[in-house]
């Protein structure tokens, strides 16, 4: 009997998890043995303890404990081990917890096992973080992603609704979950769309064809991305989708993202849907502000030589002031003076950017005369106002560094939505304005998710997700993700 795609994926899931467990176990054991040899057998130190069977049993017990900690941190879940920073953060946290538990146990039991030796534990801790990161991120992850297009491990899904909500869902799924989901196609009851392509996704048929589509395309999950239906119509639509005998999930349209994280409460037995409050207030807001001030102050001190070098280059290569000042909209739309290193000539007006802003916010693809692009661009890739030194600063995002001063003043945060120019607000739809609920930031989800390749509506959705799911951990992860974006200049013009 031919193995189905779902069965094959489950088998691949199990085999890949076992491979990761075995790899982690070998690395952890090897790190402790190397630390043991260096501290107690190499002769570099006076203490000499021979390796005995009891040490092996203790080491295997520690290894098993660490594997459980790795699992608790999600290191064997696909969405984690295919993410560079999620995986590295998981490794760092897991090894720290494992080392702490081992150190506390050794302190309480006061045994003479080699694991009790602090230098052994320190060396094993450092080696484990280094080798696990290199092997998992630099070898295994690269190998998996290299085979991604022909990888049956991804969950094949169909999207019901080839309209605006369905297209938004497909774009965001490809942007953030491309390593998890493979879009098989749309299902739409509009007979005119059948056999057509919406975006670059084929319309496979109508909901009457669900059983056939699920079987032929080996669909494993159905997402319903239709809004505006009455209750009876939605129940009927979901019932038809359930004929495919695969899990069916609902997708909120973009306006329902105002309640992107919801809670269910019951009043006299009646379920009530409540919207989560903005987490950036009270004590969490104070923590975010403290983190911003301390980090910005340290960065300003460390980067002073770089500031001086950039200022000198601007003065020599481009007549005019070093800094560019502009009024931007901050939290709740309040205006503030925004600083950047100047990257444009001083004899220009803002008409070009006003036209670009209108096109960008309206969702129109921007193409300057004589430009050709292999994929949509939503950024001015050849702004004629930019100087030669300015082009380099923009490509590396170094022109944004003076905004650390705005962070110290409390007008901006290290992480948050980008601050709009005041005249851009006239093009905003009402739901766009909710991105002003947070302080603007130097970096954010948009910058680490494609920048110029992300249209405005998707950028706002990313901002709303950040606002509703903010945490200090999320801020740190976004800052870490920003580093390769800056180094490789991805999406910058």
C-alpha positions as CSV (number, residue, x, y, z in Angstrom):
1,X,0.0,0.0,0.0
2,X,1.4,3.4,-1.0
3,X,2.4,5.6,1.9
4,X,0.4,8.8,2.1
5,X,2.0,12.2,2.3
6,X,0.7,12.7,5.9
7,X,2.1,9.3,7.0
8,X,5.4,10.1,5.3
9,X,5.5,13.4,7.1
10,X,4.8,11.8,10.5
11,X,7.6,9.3,9.8
12,X,9.9,12.1,8.8
13,X,9.0,14.1,11.9
14,X,9.8,11.1,14.1
15,X,13.1,10.3,12.3
16,X,14.3,13.9,12.3
17,X,13.5,14.3,16.0
18,X,15.4,11.1,16.8
19,X,18.3,12.4,14.7
20,X,18.4,15.6,16.7
21,X,18.1,13.8,20.0
22,X,21.0,11.5,19.1
23,X,23.1,14.4,17.9
24,X,22.4,16.4,21.0
25,X,23.2,13.5,23.2
26,X,26.6,12.8,21.5
27,X,27.5,16.5,21.6
28,X,26.7,16.8,25.3
29,X,28.6,13.7,26.3
30,X,31.5,14.7,24.1
31,X,31.7,18.1,25.7
32,X,31.7,16.8,29.2
33,X,34.3,14.1,28.4
34,X,36.5,16.8,26.7
35,X,36.1,19.0,29.8
36,X,36.9,16.0,32.1
37,X,40.1,15.2,30.1
38,X,41.3,18.8,30.2
39,X,40.7,19.3,33.9
40,X,41.4,15.9,35.4
41,X,43.5,13.8,33.0
42,X,45.6,16.1,30.8
43,X,48.2,16.8,33.5
44,X,47.7,20.6,33.2
45,X,46.4,20.6,36.8
46,X,47.6,18.8,40.0
47,X,44.3,17.0,40.6
48,X,44.0,13.6,38.8
49,X,40.8,11.5,38.9
50,X,40.5,8.4,36.8
51,X,37.3,7.9,34.8
52,X,35.2,5.2,36.5
53,X,31.9,3.5,35.7
54,X,30.0,5.7,38.2
55,X,31.1,8.8,36.3
56,X,29.7,7.3,33.1
57,X,26.3,6.6,34.8
58,X,26.2,10.2,36.2
59,X,27.1,11.6,32.8
60,X,24.3,9.6,31.0
61,X,21.8,10.8,33.7
62,X,22.9,14.4,33.1
63,X,22.6,13.9,29.3
64,X,19.1,12.5,29.6
65,X,18.1,15.5,31.8
66,X,19.5,18.0,29.3
67,X,17.6,16.3,26.5
68,X,14.4,16.7,28.4
69,X,15.2,20.4,29.0
70,X,15.9,20.8,25.2
71,X,12.5,19.3,24.5
72,X,10.8,21.6,27.0
73,X,12.3,24.5,25.1
74,X,10.9,23.3,21.8
75,X,14.2,22.4,20.2
76,X,12.7,19.4,18.5
77,X,9.8,21.3,17.0
78,X,10.2,22.1,13.3
79,X,9.3,25.8,13.7
80,X,12.1,26.2,16.3
81,X,15.0,24.1,14.8
82,X,14.5,25.8,11.4
83,X,14.8,29.2,12.9
84,X,18.3,30.6,13.5
85,X,17.6,32.8,16.5
86,X,14.8,30.8,18.1
87,X,17.1,27.8,18.1
88,X,20.1,29.6,19.4
89,X,18.1,31.3,22.1
90,X,16.6,27.9,23.0
91,X,20.1,26.3,23.1
92,X,21.5,29.1,25.3
93,X,18.6,29.0,27.8
94,X,18.5,25.1,27.9
95,X,22.2,24.8,28.6
96,X,22.1,27.5,31.2
97,X,19.2,25.7,33.0
98,X,20.9,22.3,32.7
99,X,24.2,23.7,34.1
100,X,22.4,25.5,37.0
101,X,20.6,22.3,38.0
102,X,23.8,20.3,37.9
103,X,25.7,22.9,39.9
104,X,22.9,23.1,42.5
105,X,22.7,19.3,42.7
106,X,26.5,19.0,43.2
107,X,26.4,21.7,45.9
108,X,23.7,19.8,47.8
109,X,25.1,16.3,47.5
110,X,28.8,17.3,47.8
111,X,29.8,14.2,45.8
112,X,33.3,13.7,44.3
113,X,32.1,13.0,40.8
114,X,34.0,14.9,38.1
115,X,30.7,16.7,37.3
116,X,31.1,18.6,40.6
117,X,34.2,20.3,39.4
118,X,33.4,23.9,38.5
119,X,36.0,24.2,35.7
120,X,34.7,21.0,34.2
121,X,31.1,22.4,34.2
122,X,32.3,25.8,32.9
123,X,34.2,24.2,29.9
124,X,31.3,21.8,29.2
125,X,28.8,24.7,29.3
126,X,30.8,26.8,26.8
127,X,31.6,23.9,24.5
128,X,27.9,22.7,24.5
129,X,26.6,26.1,23.5
130,X,29.2,26.5,20.8
131,X,29.0,23.0,19.3
132,X,25.2,22.7,19.5
133,X,24.8,26.0,17.7
134,X,27.3,25.2,15.0
135,X,26.0,21.7,14.3
136,X,22.3,22.5,14.6
137,X,22.3,25.9,12.9
138,X,25.3,25.6,10.6
139,X,25.0,22.0,9.4
140,X,21.6,20.3,10.1
141,X,19.4,23.4,9.5
142,X,21.2,24.3,6.3
143,X,20.9,20.7,5.0
144,X,17.1,20.6,5.8
145,X,16.4,24.0,4.1
146,X,18.4,23.0,1.1
147,X,15.9,20.3,0.4
148,X,12.9,22.4,1.4
149,X,11.2,22.6,-2.0
150,X,11.0,18.9,-2.4
151,X,10.6,18.3,1.3
152,X,7.4,16.4,2.1
153,X,7.9,17.4,5.7
154,X,6.0,20.7,5.2
155,X,2.3,20.6,5.8
156,X,0.4,21.0,2.5
157,X,-2.6,23.3,3.0
158,X,-5.5,24.7,1.0
159,X,-7.0,28.1,1.6
160,X,-10.8,28.7,1.2
161,X,-11.4,32.1,-0.1
162,X,-9.4,33.6,-3.0
163,X,-10.2,37.2,-1.9
164,X,-8.3,39.9,-0.1
165,X,-8.2,38.0,3.3
166,X,-7.0,34.8,1.6
167,X,-4.3,36.6,-0.2
168,X,-3.1,38.3,3.0
169,X,-3.0,34.9,4.7
170,X,-1.0,33.4,1.9
171,X,1.6,36.2,2.0
172,X,2.0,36.2,5.7
173,X,2.2,32.4,5.8
174,X,5.0,32.5,3.2
175,X,6.7,35.3,5.0
176,X,6.7,33.8,8.5
177,X,5.8,30.1,8.2
178,X,7.2,29.1,4.8
179,X,9.2,26.3,6.4
180,X,6.0,24.9,8.0
181,X,3.3,25.3,5.4
182,X,3.2,24.6,1.6
183,X,0.3,26.3,-0.1
184,X,-1.4,23.9,-2.5
185,X,-3.9,26.4,-3.8
186,X,-7.2,28.3,-3.2
187,X,-10.7,26.9,-3.0
188,X,-13.4,29.4,-4.0
189,X,-17.1,29.1,-4.8
190,X,-16.9,31.8,-7.5
191,X,-17.1,29.7,-10.7
192,X,-15.3,32.4,-12.7
193,X,-12.1,31.9,-10.6
194,X,-12.0,28.1,-11.1
195,X,-8.8,27.2,-13.0
196,X,-7.5,30.7,-12.7
197,X,-4.5,32.0,-10.7
198,X,-4.9,34.5,-8.0
199,X,-1.5,36.1,-7.2
200,X,0.6,33.1,-8.1
201,X,-1.7,30.6,-6.4
202,X,-4.0,28.4,-8.5
203,X,-7.7,28.1,-7.7
204,X,-8.2,24.4,-7.5
205,X,-12.0,24.3,-7.4
206,X,-15.1,25.0,-5.3
207,X,-16.1,23.7,-1.9
208,X,-18.1,21.1,-3.7
209,X,-14.8,19.7,-4.9
210,X,-13.2,19.5,-1.5
211,X,-13.0,15.7,-1.2
212,X,-11.4,15.5,-4.7
213,X,-8.9,18.3,-4.0
214,X,-7.9,16.9,-0.6
215,X,-7.2,13.5,-2.2
216,X,-5.5,14.7,-5.4
217,X,-3.3,17.4,-3.9
218,X,-2.7,15.5,-0.6
219,X,-4.0,18.4,1.4
220,X,-3.5,17.9,5.1
221,X,-5.1,21.1,6.5
222,X,-7.7,23.6,5.3
223,X,-7.7,27.3,6.3
224,X,-11.0,29.2,5.9
225,X,-10.1,32.8,5.0
226,X,-13.5,34.3,4.3
227,X,-15.1,37.2,6.2
228,X,-18.4,39.1,6.0
229,X,-20.6,35.9,6.0
230,X,-23.6,35.5,8.2
231,X,-23.5,33.0,11.0
232,X,-25.6,30.4,9.0
233,X,-23.4,30.9,5.9
234,X,-20.2,30.4,7.9
235,X,-21.5,27.2,9.6
236,X,-22.6,25.9,6.2
237,X,-19.1,26.7,4.7
238,X,-17.2,25.0,7.5
239,X,-19.5,22.0,7.2
240,X,-18.6,21.7,3.5
241,X,-14.9,22.0,4.3
242,X,-15.2,19.2,6.9
243,X,-16.1,16.8,4.2
244,X,-12.4,16.7,3.3
245,X,-11.8,14.8,6.6
246,X,-8.8,17.0,7.5
247,X,-8.4,19.6,10.2
248,X,-10.2,22.9,9.4
249,X,-9.0,26.2,10.9
250,X,-10.5,29.7,10.8
251,X,-8.4,32.7,9.7
252,X,-9.4,36.2,11.0
253,X,-9.5,38.9,8.4
254,X,-7.2,41.8,8.9
255,X,-9.7,43.9,10.8
256,X,-10.3,41.1,13.3
257,X,-6.6,41.5,14.1
258,X,-7.6,44.3,16.5
259,X,-8.5,41.3,18.7
260,X,-5.4,39.4,17.7
261,X,-5.0,37.8,21.1
262,X,-8.3,37.1,22.8
263,X,-9.5,35.6,26.0
264,X,-12.8,33.7,26.6
265,X,-14.8,34.7,29.7
266,X,-18.1,33.3,30.8
267,X,-21.0,35.4,32.2
268,X,-23.9,33.3,33.5
269,X,-22.6,30.4,31.3
270,X,-22.5,32.6,28.1
271,X,-19.0,32.7,26.4
272,X,-17.8,36.3,25.9
273,X,-14.9,37.2,23.6
274,X,-12.6,39.8,25.1
275,X,-9.8,41.7,23.5
276,X,-6.4,41.6,25.2
277,X,-5.2,44.9,26.5
278,X,-2.0,46.5,25.2
279,X,0.8,44.9,27.2
280,X,3.0,48.0,26.9
281,X,1.7,49.7,30.0
282,X,2.4,49.6,33.8
283,X,5.3,47.6,35.0
284,X,6.1,45.9,31.6
285,X,6.3,49.4,30.0
286,X,8.7,50.5,32.7
287,X,10.9,47.4,32.0
288,X,10.9,48.2,28.3
289,X,11.8,51.8,29.0
290,X,14.6,50.8,31.4
291,X,16.0,48.3,28.8
292,X,15.9,51.0,26.1
293,X,17.7,53.6,28.2
294,X,20.5,51.3,29.4
295,X,21.1,49.7,26.0
296,X,20.9,53.1,24.1
297,X,23.4,54.7,26.5
298,X,25.8,51.8,26.2
299,X,25.6,51.8,22.4
300,X,26.1,55.6,22.2
301,X,29.3,55.4,24.2
302,X,30.6,52.4,22.2
303,X,29.7,53.9,18.8
304,X,31.1,57.4,19.3
305,X,34.2,56.7,17.1
306,X,31.9,55.4,14.4
307,X,29.7,58.5,14.7
308,X,32.8,60.7,14.3
309,X,34.0,58.8,11.2
310,X,30.6,59.0,9.5
311,X,30.2,62.7,10.3
312,X,33.6,63.4,8.8
313,X,32.8,61.4,5.6
314,X,29.5,63.3,5.2
315,X,31.2,66.7,5.6
316,X,33.9,65.9,3.1
317,X,31.7,64.2,0.5
318,X,28.5,66.1,0.7
319,X,28.1,69.9,1.5
320,X,25.6,70.6,4.2
321,X,24.8,69.6,7.8
322,X,25.8,66.2,9.2
323,X,22.4,65.4,10.7
324,X,19.0,65.3,9.0
325,X,16.1,66.5,11.2
326,X,12.4,65.9,10.5
327,X,9.1,66.0,12.3
328,X,7.7,62.5,12.7
329,X,4.6,61.1,14.4
330,X,5.3,59.3,17.6
331,X,3.2,57.4,20.0
332,X,-0.5,58.4,19.7
333,X,0.5,60.5,16.7
334,X,2.4,63.1,18.8
335,X,5.0,64.9,16.7
336,X,8.7,64.8,17.7
337,X,12.0,65.9,16.1
338,X,13.6,62.8,14.4
339,X,17.3,62.5,13.8
340,X,19.3,60.7,11.1
341,X,22.6,61.1,9.4
342,X,21.9,63.1,6.3
343,X,21.9,60.9,3.2
344,X,20.3,63.3,0.7
345,X,21.3,66.5,-1.0
346,X,20.1,69.7,0.6
347,X,18.6,71.2,-2.6
348,X,15.6,68.8,-2.8
349,X,12.0,68.9,-2.0
350,X,9.7,66.2,-0.6
351,X,7.4,65.9,-3.6
352,X,9.0,62.6,-4.8
353,X,8.6,61.1,-1.4
354,X,5.0,62.3,-1.1
355,X,4.1,60.5,-4.3
356,X,6.0,57.4,-3.1
357,X,4.2,57.4,0.2
358,X,0.8,57.7,-1.5
359,X,1.7,54.7,-3.7
360,X,3.2,52.6,-0.9
361,X,0.3,53.1,1.5
362,X,-2.2,52.5,-1.2
363,X,-0.6,49.2,-2.0
364,X,0.7,50.1,-5.4
365,X,4.1,48.6,-6.5
366,X,6.7,51.3,-7.0
367,X,8.8,51.2,-10.1
368,X,11.0,54.1,-11.0
369,X,11.6,54.8,-14.7
370,X,14.1,52.3,-16.2
371,X,13.9,49.9,-13.3
372,X,13.0,46.2,-13.6
373,X,12.6,43.9,-10.7
374,X,12.2,40.1,-10.4
375,X,9.7,40.5,-7.5
376,X,7.5,43.4,-6.2
377,X,9.4,46.3,-4.7
378,X,7.7,48.7,-2.3
379,X,10.7,51.0,-1.7
380,X,12.4,53.7,-3.8
381,X,15.3,51.7,-5.0
382,X,17.0,54.6,-6.9
383,X,16.1,57.8,-5.1
384,X,17.8,60.6,-7.2
385,X,18.1,62.7,-4.1
386,X,20.5,60.3,-2.3
387,X,24.2,61.1,-2.2
388,X,27.0,58.6,-2.8
389,X,27.9,58.4,0.9
390,X,24.2,58.4,1.7
391,X,23.6,55.3,-0.4
392,X,26.2,53.4,1.6
393,X,24.7,54.6,4.9
394,X,21.2,53.5,3.8
395,X,22.4,50.2,2.6
396,X,24.0,49.4,6.0
397,X,21.3,51.2,8.0
398,X,24.0,53.3,9.7
399,X,22.0,56.5,8.9
400,X,19.6,55.4,11.6
401,X,22.1,55.4,14.5
402,X,21.4,59.0,15.7
403,X,17.9,57.8,16.7
404,X,19.6,56.4,19.8
405,X,19.4,60.0,21.0
406,X,15.6,59.9,20.4
407,X,15.5,56.7,22.4
408,X,17.3,58.4,25.4
409,X,14.8,61.3,25.2
410,X,11.9,58.9,25.4
411,X,10.5,59.7,22.0
412,X,11.4,56.3,20.5
413,X,12.1,52.8,21.5
414,X,14.8,50.4,20.3
415,X,12.1,48.1,18.9
416,X,8.7,49.3,17.5
417,X,6.9,50.4,14.4
418,X,8.8,52.9,12.2
419,X,7.7,56.5,12.8
420,X,5.7,57.9,9.9
421,X,6.2,61.4,8.5
422,X,3.2,63.6,9.4
423,X,1.9,64.0,5.9
424,X,1.8,60.2,5.5
425,X,-1.0,60.1,8.1
426,X,-3.4,61.6,5.6
427,X,-3.2,58.4,3.5
428,X,-3.9,56.1,6.5
429,X,-7.0,54.1,6.8
430,X,-8.6,54.0,10.2
431,X,-7.2,50.6,11.1
432,X,-3.7,51.7,10.0
433,X,-3.6,54.2,12.9
434,X,-3.5,51.6,15.5
435,X,0.2,51.1,14.8
436,X,0.6,54.5,16.6
437,X,-0.3,52.8,19.9
438,X,3.3,52.0,20.5
439,X,6.4,54.2,20.5
440,X,8.2,54.1,17.2
441,X,11.4,52.0,17.1
442,X,14.8,51.8,15.3
443,X,14.0,48.3,14.2
444,X,10.9,46.1,14.2
445,X,9.2,43.0,12.7
446,X,9.0,44.8,9.4
447,X,12.7,45.4,9.1
448,X,13.5,41.7,9.9
449,X,10.8,40.4,7.6
450,X,11.7,41.7,4.2
451,X,11.6,45.5,4.5
452,X,11.2,46.8,0.9
453,X,9.6,43.5,-0.2
454,X,6.7,43.8,2.3
455,X,3.7,45.9,1.2
456,X,2.2,48.4,3.6
457,X,-0.8,46.4,4.8
458,X,1.5,43.5,5.7
459,X,3.8,45.9,7.4
460,X,0.9,47.2,9.5
461,X,-0.2,43.7,10.4
462,X,3.3,42.9,11.6
463,X,3.2,46.1,13.7
464,X,-0.1,45.1,15.2
465,X,1.1,41.6,16.0
466,X,4.2,43.2,17.8
467,X,2.0,45.5,19.8
468,X,-0.4,42.8,20.9
469,X,2.3,40.2,21.7
470,X,5.1,42.4,23.1
471,X,7.5,41.0,25.6
472,X,11.1,41.8,26.4
473,X,12.1,38.4,24.9
474,X,10.5,39.4,21.6
475,X,12.4,42.8,21.7
476,X,15.7,40.9,22.2
477,X,14.9,38.4,19.4
478,X,14.1,41.2,16.9
479,X,17.3,43.0,17.8
480,X,19.3,39.9,17.2
481,X,17.5,39.3,13.9
482,X,18.4,42.8,12.9
483,X,22.1,42.1,12.9
484,X,22.2,39.9,9.8
485,X,19.7,42.2,8.0
486,X,22.2,45.1,8.5
487,X,25.3,43.0,7.7
488,X,23.8,41.7,4.4
489,X,21.7,44.8,3.6
490,X,18.6,42.7,2.8
491,X,15.8,44.8,1.6
492,X,17.7,48.1,2.0
493,X,18.0,50.8,-0.6
